[in-house]
Amino acid sequence: MDNRIFSLRGCHLITFFARTPVAKEFRKWVLDVLEKEVLQQQIDTRIKISAQQQAELKEIVDRRCEGSVKRRTELWSRHNQYFRIPRYSELLAIHFSDAVTFLQTMKLRTVQQEANIRDLALHMLWLNHWWGEFGDSIRKLSPKTGHGIHDHFKFGAHEARLFLGKATYMPIFELAKSHDWHKGGMGYKTLKEVGRLSVKN
């Protein structure tokens, strides 16, 4: 018996010669296989979004930010963080539809929410410097407790630095280096003022 071998495209084309229920199901099956093959190829080769797709994402952001630089920054920052990429042009093609939905439906923060998150990040940075000063002593007193919370300080500070940016982080870093921790902590108002000054500069 002779055997015939068809490519995926050939399998799809040949099914159009038949109109039976079996052929209809076969066409559907071939399309599913083709779709999976295309997706797998994109994953394997890590194909990034095209210039046209980049333009579509940018159009969504332009429309939603309404000229606000702050909103534009928030949209791109949260988008890139969600998809774990350094910039939106690095988005993989297989994630394009998800990115469109994400940008269109993302709930933007209010001014007050943004201020609250910023204050929280300032506190996290300062607490991390406090931990850098006293963490070793605490670990000696209670290794299990000390090691259990160490990563929370470090990872929390890392996220805070990403959110606030270097212009805000560095003045706090310099302040922490010269601060006498044994005479007490830094007042909330003073810490907040340092954060404000760094933004103005």
N, C-alpha and C positions, 0 to 999 in steps of 0.2 A: 504494500500500500504506500502510495506517495504521500509525503508530508510537505506541507507548505508553511513557511515561516513568514510572519508579517511583523512589521514594526508597529509601535503603538499608534502612530498616525495612520498606518495602513489598515490596522484593525478598525479604527474609527471610521475611515472612509468606506470600507467594504460593507459595513453594516447598513449603509444607506440604500443598498440594493434590495434589502428585504423589508417587508412591512408587517411581519408577524409579531405577536406579543413577545416571543422569545428574543427577536431582534431588537425590540424596543428596550427590553431589560438589559440586553447585551450592550447597547449603545450607552445606556446610563452607567453600566459597570466600567466601560472603557473610559468614559469621561472622568469618573472618580479616580481611576488609575492614573490618567494623564495629569489630573490636578495634583495628586500626591507626588508624582514624579517632578512636576514643576516646582512645588514647594520644597521638596528634598534637594533639588538642584540649587535653589536659592540659599538654603541652609548650608549646603556643602561649599558653595563658592562665596557665601556671605555677600551676596549682591546688595548694594546699597540703593537707596531711593534715587530716582532720576532727577534731573534738573526741573522737569515739569512737576514732579511730586513735591520737591522742595518748595517750588513756587506756590503750590496749593496750600501747604502747611503755613507758609509765610503769610498768605492771604487771610487765613483764618485768624492768625495772631494779630495781624494789622487791624482786622475788623473788630476783634474783641478788646484790644488794648485802647482803642479810641484815642490814639495820640499820646497816651500816658506811657512814659518811659518805664515807670515803676511796674505797671501792669505787664508791659512787654517782657521785662526782665523776669517777672514772676512766672509768666506762661512758659517761657523757654527754659527757665531753671527747673521748674517742676517737671516739665516734659522730659528733659534730658536726664534728670535724676530717676524718673520712673522707668525709663528704658535703658538706664545705665550706659549712657553714651556721653562723650565730652561736648558734642555739638550736634544740632539736629541733622546736619548733612551726613552724619555717620549712621543714621537710622537704617536698619536692614529693611529691604523691600517687603519682606513677609510681615513686617509690623506696621506698614503704612496705614492700613485701614484702622487698626487699633489707635494709631497716633491721631488720625483725624477725629475719631470719636472722643479721645482723651482731651484734645484741645477744644473741641466744641462744647463739651459738657463739664469741663473743669470749673469748680466753684471758686471764684476769686476771693481772696481775703479782704475783709474790710480794713480800714485804716487802723482801727483799734486792735483788731486781731494781729495785724502786722506788728504793731507796737508791743503787744504782749509777747509775741514770739521773739522779738528782738531783745526784750528785757530778759526773757528766760535764757536766751543764748549768752547774754552778758554774764548772768549769774553762773551759768555752767562753766564758762571760761575761768571765772575767778575761783570757783570751787575746785577746779582741776589744779590750779596753781597752789591752792591750800593743800590739796592732797599730795602734790609733789613735795611740799615741805614736811608734812606730818605722816604721810602714807607708810614710810618705812617703820616708824615707831609703832604705828597701829598694827602693822603686820607682825611685829615682834611680840606684841601683847596678845594678839589673837590672829595667828596665821590664816585660819579658815575664814574668819570674817574679813580680814584685810584683802586676801586674794579674791574673795567673792565679789567685792565692790570695786576693785581696781579697774577692771575693764569698763565698768559703767562710767567712771570719771573720764577715762581716756577716749572711749568711743563717743561719749557725749560731747566732749570738748572738740573732737574732730568734726562732728556734725555742726557744732556751733561756729567753728572757724569757716566752714564752707558757706554757711548761711550769712555770716556777718561780713566776710571778706577780709583781706589782709589789712586794708586801711583802718579797720576798726580793731582788728585783733592785735596788731603790733603795739599801739599805745598801751593797751592793757598788759601785754607781755612785758613791756619796759617798766611799767608801774609795779608789776608783781615782783620783778627782779630786785627793785630797790625797797620794797615794802618790808617793814619789820613785823613779821607774823606773830612774834611773841608779845607784841604790845596790843594785839587785837586785830580784828578784820577790817575790811574796807567798808565804809558806810554806803548804803544803797544809793543815796543821792550822788555821792562822789563818783561811784562806779558808772552810774547812768550818765553823768555829765561828761565823763571821759568818752563814753560811747557817742554822745552827741557831737562833741568836738571833732572826733575823728571823721564823722560824716561830713561836717561842714568843711573840713580841710580837704 
